[in-house]
């Protein structure tokens, strides 16, 4: 099939869904790996866009809060087959891991007593290694100077010493203001114009709806007590306020679901470890949490509610920002504010590495040993995360029996 034939045959939403479904079944390795898979599929093989256009699309999605790889997928589907293509791309890429994690949550809820304790301990230790790898990589990329390292460490200290639900939001806002004042960024290189399929009027509507939901949902959840509304509000806010990649959702979700008693800490970390072993976006961890809820809605209904809620901001932001990206791209003050926010979210993830990840998983020297081996396997042996997670689960089960 020639590139021209391929381009003409994959413009329907169904074709977009099938392409992204294959990627959702095979894209292991986390957000950076996902962007590599997308580049190979849509720039090199299918030639949907040029290298520079793809790079600019990635830049837009990294500029926005939310899961960058999923947002790139939504934008690719949007550029190919309109709004239905955007939904088809998200559904295909997200469905496999969401189904796997809901099944895993249902299994833990139903058979938790019979699941070996060492297996769950191993999954939690795997989460230590994965989060440590994320902190290391993000700190190198997002905190390249003394100013941003200081902002990162300060954010981590504040998050650890003032562990309140509102702490993360305050840290992000202050970091944005400090970024405007402190960050020094070079002018941006020339870039390609992105293919626009969203009008400016539609963009304004999408952005307006994003902010209306962000502020109205907490008020509604407070005025009209409903577990379903409370879940949608919590997961919508987590999806709307996550800067810096999928791993940063960990502290935001932990602050929402564990103190409220919706999911206990052991289940939370076991699910986070399992989320590393499935392909597709890390945000499908929301489906696990919804399915594992201790009160209705739980199971499949809870998983789907939380999954949709955490991704709704991504749709609204991508479609809302596309018509205005040219102006945002040239605005160095916006870039500086984002640099400050990125440094702060690395600090939030660093705090989460200690509490709850480390404190819940590491209880003995053998736990430290396994976490170190898993971290080295990820960082230096370059083993895929799913293999490391499975290995930690197996070793955890074995050491629980032996020791």
N, C-alpha and C positions, 0 to 999 in steps of 0.2 A: 504494500500500500504506500503510495507516495505521500509526502507531507500535505499536498493540497487535498488529496482524498481524505486523509485523516482529519484535516481541519474541518471539512464539510460534513463528515459523518458523526462528529461528536459535539454538535451544537444543540441537541435536545437535552432537556433536564434528565431524561432517563439515561442517556449516554453518559452525561456528567456523573450521575449517581453511580453507575457501574464502574467508571474509572476510579472514583474516590473510594468505592467499596473495596476494590482490590488494594488500594493504598492503605485503607483502614485495617485490612487483614494482615498486611505485611510490613507496615512502617513501625518497626521497633526502634528504640534508641532515644526517644525524647524529642523536644521541640527543634533543636538544632539539626538533628538527623532528619526530621520531617521536612524541614526547609530544603535539605539536600535532595530528598526523594522528589519533592515537588519540582525543583529545578531540573532534575534529570528527566522527569516525565513531561513537563509542560514547556520548558525552554528548549532542551536538547532534542527530545524525541518527537513531541507533537507540535512544537514551534507555535504555541499559542501567543507568545510574546517574546520580545527581545531580552537579552541578558540585562541590559540597563533598565528596561521597564520592570522586569522581575525584581531587580535589586531595589528599585524605588518603591515597589509594592511592599517588599519586606520592610523597608525603612518606615513606611506609613504604619504598618501593623505593629512594629516595635515602638513607635511613638505613642500609640494608643494603649490604654489599660486593657487587660485581657490576655488570652492565650494567643501569642503571635502566630503560631503555625496554623491553628484553626481559623484565625482571621484571614490569613493569606489564602487558605482554601476557600473560605466564603467569598473573598474578592475574586478569586479565579473563576469560581462558578458563576458569579455575578457578571463578570466580563464576557463569559461564554454564552450563557443562556438566561440572562436577566435574573429577576428575583427568584423564580422557580429554580434556576440553576444554582443560585447561592444556597437555597435550602437543600437541594439535592446533594451538593458537594459536602455540606456539613453533615447531613444524614449518613451518607456513605462512609465518610471518614470516622464518624463518631460511633455508629451503631455496633460494630464488632466488640470494641472494648467495653461499651456500656452494658451490653448483654452479658458479657463474661463477668463483669464486676457485680452486677445485680445477682447473677446466679451464685457467685461466691459468697455474697452477703447473705442470701437466703440460706445457703448451706451452713454458714457459721451460726446463724440464728437458730436454725432447726437442729443442728447436730453439734453445737458448740461444746457440749459436755464430753462428746466422744472424740473431738479433735485433739490430737496430742498437744500438750502445753508447749513442748519444745518447738513444734512447728510454728506456732504463733510467735514465740520468742524469737525464732530465727527471722521471721518476716519483719519484726520490729527492729532487729539489729540491721537487717538490710536497709531499712529506712534511714538509719544513722549514716550508713555509708553513702547512700544516694544523696541525702541532703548535704552532707559534708562535701561531696563532689560538686554539687550545685553552688554552694557558698564559695568554694575555691575558684571555680570557673567564672562566676559572676563578679566576684571581687576583682579578679585580674582584668576583666573587660570593662567594668562599670566604675571602678575606683582606681584610676591610673595615677592619681596624684595625691599629695598629702592632704589637701582640702577635703577630697571626697572620701579618703580613708578615715579622716577624723569624723566626718558626718556619718559614715557607716558605723563606727565604733560607738559614737554617741547615741545613735538610734537604737543599737542593740542594748546598751546600758539602760536607756529610758524604758524600752519595752520589757526588760527583765525586772526593773525596780518598780514600775507602775503598770502592773498587769491588769488593766481594765479593758472593757470592750471597746471604748472610744480611743484608747491610746494609739493604735495604729493609724487611725485617720488623722489625729493631731500631728503625729510624727510626719506623715506624708505632706500635710499642708505646710508645716514649718520648713520642711526640706525643700519644697518648691520655692518658697520665699527666699531661703538662703541660697538656692541655686541661682536665682535671678541676680543676687548680690555678689556671689563669690565665683561662680563658674566662669571660666574663660574658654570659649570655644572658637575654633577656626571657622572661617566662612565655608559654606557647603559647596561641594563640587557641582558642576552642571548635571542636570538630570533630565530624563525623558518625561513627557507628559503621559500620565496614566490614561488608559482607555476608560472613558466616562460612560456609564450607563445609568447614572442617577442625576436627576436635575438638582439645581440649587434649592428649589422650593421643596422637593422631597427630602433633600439633605437637612434643611431647617426643621422639617416635621420630625425626622428621625432623631435628631439631636434634642429637640424639644421633648419628645416622648421619653428619651433616655433620662433626662433630668427630672421630668415629672414623676416617673416611676421611682427614681432614686430617692426623692424626698416624700412622695405621697405614700409609698408602700409602708414605711415605718409608722406613719401616722394612722393609716388604715389598720395595720396590725395591732396597734395600741387601742384604737377605738372600737374595733370589732374583733374580739378574741376568737381566733380560729387557728388551729394548728397548721392547716394547709396554707393560709395566708402568711403565718409566721415563717414557715419554711421558705415560701417563695421570696419573701422579703430578705431573709438572711442570705440565701444563695444568690439572689440578684445583686445584693450589695457586694458580696464577695467577688462576683464576676465583674462588677463595675469598678472596683477599686484596686484590682491586682495589677501592679506595674512590675515588669521585670521577668515575666515568664511563669509557667505553670507551677513551679515549686513554691512560689511566693504565696500561692493560695493556701498553703498548709497552715500558717499561723492565723490567717483570717477565718478559715473554716473551723479550726480548733477552738478559737475564741467564741464562735457562734454555737457550736453543737455540743461541746463537752461540758462547759459550765451549766448549760441549760438542761443537761441530763438526757438529751436526745440520743446520744451515742456515748458509750463509756470510752475511756482513753485507750484501753487495750484494743478494743475493736477498731477505734479510729486509726491507730498506728498499724495494726495488722492489714487493714484495708489500704492504707497508704503504701505499705510495702508491696501488696499484691498489685496495685496500680502500676508499679514499675515493670511488672512481668507481662503486661498485655500491650499489644500495639495500639497506635492511635493516640489521641490527646490525653494528657494527664488530667484535664478537667473532668473526665468521666469518673474520677474519684467521687464526684458529687452523686453519681448514680449509686455507688456503693453505699454512701452515707444515707441517702434517702431510703434505700432498701433495708438498711440495718437499724432504722429508727426503733426506739423502744415504745413508741406510741403511734397510733394511726395518724396520717397515712404512712404505711411502711410497705415493704415488699416491692412489687412491680410498680404500684401506683406512686409510692414515695420516691422510688428511684427515678421515675420519669418526670415527676414534678421538679425535683431538685436538679436534674439534668437540664431540663428546659430553662429553668430559672437562671442557672449560672451562665448559660450561653446567650440568653436574650440580649444582654448588654453588648456582646460582640457584634451581633447583627446590626443593632442600632448605631453603634459607633462606626463600624466600617462603612455602612451605607450613608451615614450622616457626614463623615469626614471626607469621603472621596471627592465631592465637588469643591471642597475648600483646601485640598491638600497643597496646591501650588502656593497659596498664601502662607500656610503653616510651615511649609518646607523652607521658606526664605526668612522666617521669623526667628532670629537668633535668641531673642528673649524666651520664646517658648522652648527652644532647644536647651537653654541654660536651666530653666525651671525643671525640665525633664531630667537633666543630668543630676540635679539635686535629689529628685524623687528616686531615681535609680540607685543612688548611693544609699539612701535611707532604706529602700526595700531589701537591699543586701544585708543591712543591719538587722532588719526584722527577721530575715531568714536565719541569720546567725543566732539571734536570740531563740528562735524556734528550734534550732539544732540542739540547744541545751535543754530548753523546756518547751514542749513535752518530749521531744524525740529521744534525747540522751537519757534523761532521768527516768523515763518509762522503760527503756530497753536495756540499759547497762547496769547490771547488779553484781557482777562478779568478774574476776580476771579473764575467765574464758569468754565472756561476752565482749570485753575489750579486744581480745585476740581475734575473735571472729569479725568484729567490725573493722579492725585494721586490715585484715586479709581482704575483706570485701571492698574496702576503699582502694587498696592497691590494685585489685583486680579491675576496678572501674577506671581508675586514673591512669595506670601505667601499663597494665596488660591489655587494656582496651576491650575487655570482654563485654558483651551486650548486657544491659541491665536485667533483662528477663532471666538470663542464665545465672547471674549473680544472686538474684532473688531466690530462684529455685535452689541454688546451692546452699544459701543461708538457711532456708527452710529445712532442707535435708540434714544439714549439719546440726541445726538446732534440735531437731527431733532425735538425732543420734546421741548428742551429748546429754540431752535430758534423760535418756535411758541409761547411759553409761555412768553419769555423775549423779 
